[in-house]
Amino acid sequence: MTDVATAPRRAMDRMQVRIEHLDTLLSLAGEVIITSANLQDLERHANSATSNGGGLGQEGLHLVKSSNEATRRISQDLHDLVMAIRLVEIGESFRLLRRPARDLCRNLGLEADIEFEGADTLIDKALSERLVDPLLHLLRNAIDHGIESPMDRKGAGKSVTGKVVVRAIDSEHHTEIQIQDDGAGVDIDAVRQAAHELVGDRAKQLPILDLLCRPGLSTAKTVTNTSGRGVGLDLVQTVVDEFDGKIELATSLGEGSTFTLRIPKLRAVNIIDALTLRAGPDLYALPIEQVIANIGLRTEDINTAFDRSQHFIYQDQVVPLHDLQTTLDQPAIDDDHSMLPVIILRGRLGLAAFRVSEFLGPQKLVNIPLDEGLNHHQAIAGTAVFTGGKLGLTVDVETLVGVAMGDDLIASAARVAQVVEQVSASQSCPGQETEEKSVATTTSNDFNAPEGDEAEALGHELSEGLQKLQDTLISLEADPADSGLLNAAFRLLHAAKGHFTVLEAEAQAQLAHHLETVLDYLRAERLNLTAERMDLVLDGVTHLIEATNQLPTITLDPPTETLTGLQELTASEVVAQEDGVSLDDLVRRPFDLSPRAQLQVLSALKRGERTYETYLSFDPGRQPGFLAAYLLMRRIGKAGTVMSTLPTAADIEKGHCGRELKVLWSTPLNEESVDSLYDRLAPMYNLREHRTIPTTIFRYEAPTV
């Protein structure tokens, strides 16, 4: 086997880690903790033996032996785990071959089915990255030099459609990758004749594979974009040599060829700092970094809104209060306390407080995940053994806060509705007397695009989704009747649109929306899938993939030809879809205030802000009404807090938005400044009409001290 220390190195930006490897790491970390405890006992035995002038005794010797065996085994297991983590599925490399192969067939006028087998075969990450170019060269050769024209294949008694298979095979000591075609095969005589100009008479004795891999060798009569320059197989040989592998060739004239790359394999716990507590009869552990405070709360400090939700004021913030047990689908806490123990947690949506029975203290614990069949609630992360050997449950704080606040925080950040909700949660700075100052000072309270590790993770997720989308579209082109592929492509594109919106790449979000509209019409059978339309969609997806390479800041503009083609394809449908409801209809329709919106209203009233209902009529022009409405809400969010809209955020996300919008929002601006704000926005967003009416949802009463 190749030693990992001598394997070729290449910078790796990121890697995905398989869940099973994380599980193994968790188990090993737990064993390390147990071994550490044994060593502490051994230290006590040694100290006692030294003080008494005696030996360790049988128990001490047993601890020495077991600790030695455990550390040796854990070290080996950790080494094996590190090597296993380096492995990735070769399907990641295969994915990058599909689009070039498809385009090459179309450009050459050939018909060929490209199949990939063994995509789940695991190979080293370094090998995976280096294999893409060699495999692409071999695949191009198989298509360009191997697959005959439809007429030639028919004359030879073959199927008009050729077949190329890229196959990965896992064996004990090697990984084999085969590129097999049913084409014309290698003309050995022609190869030796071409090689004679390079090596002279030795061309008759050298193995045919040595000649094919020699730089400068080509049997093509003309130079094209894909062949004729004598490069390709020498690159394949170079990469295979780097990994101490070899290339094999099996070919038969008129029947096809198989190139095999045979490459040796490379050789080479979830511990949490938790705050523990009791709620009713149950013990829980929560990651301490997400705990804001644990406090005693008087019952008179608790406020109730609409006889349903409870909240209290903590450091000038409105914090919703929940019962931890009922949130986890358990019987409510019935402990009788004059001072309620309350823990305040921070999730992505904000702060949330939970009533508990007793605080136990901080501990370092090993979290042991539960099997799906044993886990009764999504917010339970696993189990842990507390001090004294008591068994408790560990809690996923993000999910817990999401469940308590009625919002799915685990859903994809790509959903445009979530973006709109985040915009509505932006907080303005009170006390500004003029409209200009207010807008300037509240800009920082607008929705902020993710930064740092969060942006990188989101970009990585976006890139993977777009590659899957491209693969799905190519499969759909081969089988247009497969509704499952069409729906999968639509979902992937929908997620990509949301990701670009979160990353504030509005040009790409708009392009993704046009692409999504085309797929939606295909699903509704308003359009037929033709080769030209698929080319148009794939060109758009190619641009989106190229745009992700510029993250975190995308400056690449969508190709005008592609964007215009998509707009023309769906123009009549978009107009028909965006008739919407009238402004008068919106005026009569009431807002549906969620508990979260109610808390926002209370918070705004406490800050002394005014609450308004604004009715907007706008002309989106050639862009979809969905996008125009979203951009309008973003601008309003810079001057205040958007609490609710009609159509709702969910309807806007689905494209059910016409040219009318009703917004409930709060702001420190007076009526004159609000009118001035909309007058300035009118030419920017083609506002045909706007009306703003002061409104009172309910009054805020300051708590008595």
N, C-alpha and C positions, 0 to 999 in steps of 0.2 A: 504494500500500500504506500501511497505517497505521504510523506510526512508533512503535516500542516505548516511546519516552520519553514519548509523549503518551497511550498506551493506559491505560485505567482500571486502577488498582492495587487489589490485595486481598491481605491477608495469606495466605501459603501456608505451612502447617505443615510439609509434607514433599512430596517429589517422588521418583518412581522414575526412574532413569536407564537408558536402553536400553543393552544390551550393545554394540551397534554404535557408539554414541557414545563409550563408554569405550574401545573399540578405537581409534577415531580419535584420542582424546585421548592414548592410549599412543603412537601413531605420531608425533603432533606433539611430544610430550615427547622422544621419541628424536631427532627432528630438531633440537630446541632444543639438546640435548647436543652433537650433531655440529657445529652452528653455533658453539657456544661454544668447542669445540676449535679450529675454524678461526680464530676471532677471537684465540685465544691464539697460534696460529702467525703470524697477521698482526702481532700485537704484537712478536713476536721479530724478524720481518722489518723492522718499522719501527725497532726499537731498533738493529738491525745497520746499517740504512741511515743512521741518524743518526750512529752512531759512525764510519762510514767516509766520511761526507760524500757518499754517493751516493743514488740513488733506490730505490724499492721493487723495481724489476725486474718482469719479466713474471709471475713466480710470485706476487709480492705483489699486483700489480694483479688477477690472477685471483682471489685470495682475497677482495679487497675486493668485486669484482663478485658472486661467488657468495654471499658472506655477506649482501650487501645484498638480493639477490634472495630468499634463503632467509628472512630476517627479514620482508620484506614479504609473502611468500606465507604464512608461518606466522601472521602477525598476522591476515590475512584469513580463513584457515582456522579460527583460534580464534574469531573473531567469528561465523562461520557455525555453528560447533559449538555455541557458547553458545545461539544462537537455536534450533538443532535440539533441544538438551536440554530447552528449554521445552515441547516438543511432547509431548502425551499422546494416547492413543487415546480417541476420543469414546465408545467402549464403556463407559468408566468412568462417564460421565454417563448413558448409556442404562440402565445397570444399576439406577440409582436410580428408574427409572420403572416397572419391571415390577410390583412389588408394588402400588403405588397403582392402576395400571391394572387389575390383576386384581381388587382389592377393589371398585373402582368398578363394574365389570361385574356382580359378584355382588350388590352393594347395589341396583343399578338393575334387576336381573332381566334383563339383556341378555346376549346371546351374541355374543362377538367374539373373533377371533384377533388378537393384538397381535404384529406382527413387527418386528424391528429389522435393518436392513441397513446395511452399511458401518461396522460397529463398529470396524474397524481404521483408520479415517480419523484422521489426526493433526491436532490443533488445539492452539492455545496453551493452557497451563495456566490462565491467567487467564480465558480465554473458556470453558474447560470448566467451571470453577466457577460462572460467572455464568449458564450456559445451563440449568442444572438446573431452576430455577423456571419460566422461560419455556416450556421444552419440556413441563413437567408441566401447565401451564395449557392449552397447545395440545392435548395428548393428552386431557385431561379434556373439553375442548370437543368434540373429535372423537367421543368416546364419548357424552357427555351430550346434545349438540345434533345430532350427526351420525347415529349408529347408531340405527336405528328398532327398535321392539319386534319380537320374532320373528313375531308375528301380522301386523304391518304389512308386514314384509319379505316374508312369504309371499304376502300379498295383492298386493304390487307385483311378484311374479314373481322375487324375489331369493332367494338362499340364506338360510336362517334365521339362519345365523351370519355376522355382519358381519366386516369386515376393516379393520384400521388398520395402516398401515405407517409406521414412523419410519425415515427413510433419510438417510444422510450421503453426500455426493458431493464428491470432491476435484477441484478444477480448478487451473489454473496460478496464478491470482491470487486466487481466492475459495474459500470453503468453503460449500457449500449443504447445508441441512438441511430435509428435507421431512417434513411430517406429512400423510399421505394417507388418506382414508377412503372407503368405498363407500356412505355413508349418504344422507341426504335432501338434502344440499347446502344452501347458504345461500339463504334466502328474501329476496331483495334488496328486494322491496316491503315486507316486514315490518320490515326493518332501517331503511329510509328513514322509515317511519311512526313507529318508535320514536325515531329521531333527530330528528324534527320538534320534539319537546318540548324538545330540548336546543339546537338550532341554528336552529330556525325554518325558513323557506323555503329556506335554503341546503342543507338535507338533500337537495334534488332535484338539486343541481349537484355536490356534493362526491363524490369517488371513494368507492366502497363500503368500501374498506379503511380510509380515513380515518375513516369513521363507526364501523366496528367497533372501531377502536383508541381511540375517544374515551372518556374516563373517564365512568362512570355509565350507559353505554348497555347495555341488556339487552332481549332479546325474550322472555325467560322470563316466563310468567304468574305463577309462584309462586317464592318464594325457598327454595332448598334448601341443603344443605351444599356443593354443588358448583357452583351457578349461581344467577343471578337478582339478583346485587348489582351488576352492571355493572363488575366489576374483572376483570383477567386479561389481555386483549389490549393494554391500555394499558401494562401491565408489560412485556409482550413487546416492544412498540415502544420503550420506554425503554431496555431492555438492548441491543437491536439498534442504537439510535442511539449508544450509548456506544462501540460498536466501528465506527462509520461504515458500518453495514450497512443493508439495507432488507428489507422484507417484501413478498412477492408472494402473490396469491391467485388460484387458478383454481377455479371452482365451476360446477356444473351441477345445477339443481334435479332431485332424484330420483335422481341418479347419484353424488353425492359431492363432496368438496372437497379441495384440496391447498393447504396453506400452505407457502411456501418462505421460509426465512431465508437471505439471501445476505450473507455477512460476509467482508470483505477479510482476507487473511492478514497477520499482523504481520511487520514486517521487523526489522528490527533489524540417559597413558603410565605407564605403570606404572613408576616409578623406586623402587628399593628400596635401603635401606642394609643390606648383606648381609655375613655372615661366609662367606668362601669356604674350601673345603677339598677334599681329595682322598680318595676312598674306592676302593681298588683303582686301576684305570686311569681312573676317571671323576672329573670336576670337578663340584662342587655349590656352590650358594649358598643360604643360609638367612637369612630376615629376622632381623636382629640383635636386634630387640626381644623375640624369643621364645627367645633363647639365654640360659640361666641361667649356664652356665660351660663352659669347655673345659679339661679336666684331663688329667693323666697318671695312669693307674690301674695299680697292680701286680696281677699275676695272682693273687697270694695274697689280695688284698682282695675277690675275686669269690666270692660264695656261689652254690650251686646248689640249687634246690628241686625235689624229685621228679624229679631227673635230666633236667629239661627247661629250666625258666626260670632265668636268671641274674639276680643283683641285687647291689647293694653299698650301703653306708651312706654317705650324703652329708649332712652337717650334721644328724645324728640322724634322717634320713629314709631309708626303704627305697626305693631307686630301681631299677626294672627295667632291665636292660642288654640291648641288641639289636645285631645287626650291621646297619649301614646298608645295605649292599649286598643282603643276603638279604631285608631288609624291602622293598626296591624290586625284588624278584624278579631279582636279579643274583647271579653267583657270589660266594661268601663271600670276605671279605678274608683273604688268606693271608700278609700281611706279618708278619715275625717281629720283635716288639718286646718287650723286657723291661718297658718301660713303655708301656701301650696308650694311644694318643690317644683320648679319649672326649669327646663333646659332650653336654651336658645341656640338654634342651629342655623348655619348659612348654607343655602343651596344656590344654584345658578340663578334662580328666580328672585332670590332675596332672603330675608330672615323669616323664620317660622319658629314658634315656641311650642313645647309639648309638656303637658303635665305628667309628672312621674310620682312615685311613692317615696323613694329614698335614693340619695347619692351615696355610692360606695367608695369611689376614689379612682385614681388613675392606675392602670396596669399595662404591662407589655404582654400581649396575648398572641397565640397562634390561631389564625382563623382557618377553620376546616369547612370547606364548602359542602352544602347539602345536595343530595341528589334531587333532581326535579320532582320526583314522586313524593319526596318527604317535605319539600318546602311549601308551606301553606300560604306564603305571602311574598310578593315580588320584592319587598323592601328588606327581607331577611337575607343577609349575605352568607351566613353560615353559622357554625357553632364554635365555641371556645371553652376551654377549661379554666375556670376562675380560681383565685386563691382558695385553698381549702378543698380543691378537687370538685367544686360545684360546676355543673354544666350550664352555660348560658348561650344566648344568641347574639350574633354580631349583626349590625344594622347598616344597610347602604343608605347613607344620609341623603344623597341626591334623589334617590327613588322615594324615600320617606317624605321628604319635603314636597316632591312632585305630587304624590298621592294625596297628601294633606291639603294642598292648595288647589287640587282639581286640575292640575296641568301635567301632561305627560312629558317630563323632563328628559326621558330616555329616548323620545322620538328623535328622528334625524334633524339636526340643526338646519338641514337644507330646506325645510318647509317654509314657504314664504309667509304663511300665516303666523309662524312663530316669530319671524322677523318683524312683522307688523306689531305683534304683541310686545316685542322688545322695544320697538319705537314708542309704543304707547306707555311703556314703563319709564321712559326717560324723565328725569326730574328737572324742572326749570329752577332758576335762581330767583327767589322772591325779592321784593323790595325795589325793583327797578322802575323808575318813574317814566322813562321814555321808551318808545317802541324800539328805537335804534339800539339803546343800551341793552334792552332785554334780549333782543335777537343775538347781539354780540356775546353776551355773557352766558346764554343758554346753549350756544353751539356745542360746547363740551358735553352737554347732557343728552345730545342726540345719540342714537344707536351707534356704538363703536364697533368697527370691524375687529375680528379677532386678531391678536398679535402673538408673536413669539411661537412657543410650542403649540399653542392652540391653533394658530393659523397654519403652521406646518402640518399638523395632523389633519386639519380639514382639507388642505390642499392635496395631501397624500390620498385621502379618501376620495376626493373628487377625481384625481387622476386615475385611480383604480376603477372607479365607476364608469368613466368615459371609455377606458379600454374595453371593459365588459360590454358597454353599449355598442362599440364598433363591432365586436365579435358577434353580438346578437343581431345586428342589422345585416351583417354578411350572411349569417345563417338564415335570416328572414328572406333575403333575396333569393336564396336557393329553394325556399319553401314558403311562398307568400301566403299560403292558406293556413299556416300555423298561427292561430290566434294567441297561443301561449307566448310565442316569441315576440309578437307584436305588443302584447301587454307588458312583457318584461322590458322591452325597449322603451315603452312609454314611461314606465316607472323609473327606470334609470335616468332618462332625460329629465323627468320631473324633479328628481333629486338633484341632478346637476344644475338645473336652473336655480334652485334654492341655494345651493352652495355658492354659485357666482353672486347671487344677491347678497348673501351674508358677507362675502369678501368684497362687496361694493364694486364689483366689475359689471356695471350696468349694461355696457355694450354686449358683453357675452351673455348676460341674463336675458336680454332682449332677443338675441339670436337663438338662444335655447328655447325661448317661448315660441318663436316662429316654428322651430323644428318640432316642438311638442304639439303645436296646432296641426301640423301636417300629419303626425302620427295619430292624433285624435280623429282626424277626418278619415284616415285609413281604417281605424277601428270602427267608425260609424258607417263605413263603406260609402262615404261621400267622394272619396278619391280612389283610383286604382293604382296599384304599385307597378310602376314601369321602371325600366333600367335608367332612364334619364332622371326620374324623380329620386331614385335611390342614390344615384351619383350626386345629386344636389344635396340630399340629406347627409351623405357620407362626407362631402366636402365641408359642410357646416360642422360636423363632429370633429373632423380633422383640425379645423381652426380652433375649436374648443380645447382639444388636446394640446395644440401648440401654445395656446394662451396659458395653460397651467404651468408650462415651463418657465414663465416669467414671474411666477409668484415669488414674493408676496405682492408685488406691484405689477399689474397687467397694463401695458401700454399698447398692445397689439389691437388694431381695429379689425373687425370682421371684414372679409372680402366683399366688396360692393356687389359684385356679380352674384355671389351666393345669396346675400341678404335680399337683393332685389328680386331674384328668382323665387325665393320663399315667400316674399310679400305678395308677388303677383299670383303665386299659386293659391294663396289662401285669402286674397283681398276680399273677394265677394263674400266668402264665408264669414270673415271677421266682421264685416259691416252688418251682416244679417244677425250675427250673434250678439252684437252690442246695442241692440235697440233699447234694452233696459227698461226701467220704470221711470215715470215722470217725477219731476221735482215735487209736485203737489202730493203724489202718492207717498213719497218719502216723508214729507211733513207730517202726514197723518200716522205713520208707523212709529210705535214706541221703541225705544232702545231696550235691549235685553241685558240688564246689568248683572254680571257675574259677581260672586263674593269678592273677587279680586278687584273688580272695578269699583265696588262699594268702598273698599278700603282706600282705593286711590282717591275717591271723592272726599272721604273723611280727611285724608292727608292733605289734599289741596285746600279744603276749608280751613284746616288748622293753620296752614301757611298764609291764610288771608287772600288766597287767589279767587278770581272770578270764574264761574262755570258758564260755558256758552254752548248753544247748539248752532252749528253752522251748516248751511245748505249750499252746495256747490254744483254748478252746471259747467261742464268743460268740454272742449273738443280735443280728443286725443290725437287727431291727425292720422298719420299712417301707423303710429304705434298702437298696440292693444290698449283698451281701456283699463285692463288689469294693471298694467305697468304705470300708466298715467295716474291712476288712483293711488297706487303705492308711493310714487314719488311725491304726490301732493301731501300725503299723510306724513312723510318724512320731513317735509318742510314745515308743516304745522307743528310737528314734534319738537322742532328747534326752538319754538317760541312758547311751548307749553307742554302739557301732558295729555295725550290722546287716550281716552278711556273706553270708547266704544264707537263703532261705525255701522252704518247701513249703506250698502250691503255689508254683511259681516265679513270679518277677515277670512273665514273659511270660504265664503262665496267668492270673494275677490280672488283668492288663490285658485279656485277652480275656473276662473275666467267669467264668472257670472256677474259681471260689472258693466254697466252701460256708461252713460255720460253724466250720471248724476251721483252725488255722494253726500251723505249726511254724517256729520262728525260731532261727537260729544267730547269736549275737551276743557281743560282749565288752564289759566294763564294769569300772570300778574298784570297783563296789559289791560287798559281800560277800553271801552267800546270804540273810541276814536282811533286808538292805536291799532286795534284789531282790524277796523275798516282799512286803515292805511296799509296794514300788512297784506291784506287780500288785494288791494289795488296794485301793490308792487308785484304780487304773484300772478296777477291776471295776464299780462303779456307773456310771462314765462311759461305758463301752463294752459294758455288759451281758455281762460275762464270767461264763459259767456255771461254768467250771473253768479252772485254770491250774496247770501243773507246771513246775518249773525244775530242771534237772539239770546240775551242773558236768561239763564234758567237756574232754578233751585231744585236740587234733587232731595236733599234734606239738610237740616241745620246741624252744625257741629257745636257740641257743648263741652267745654274744657272740663276734665275730671277734677273733682274737688280733692284738695290735699288734706 
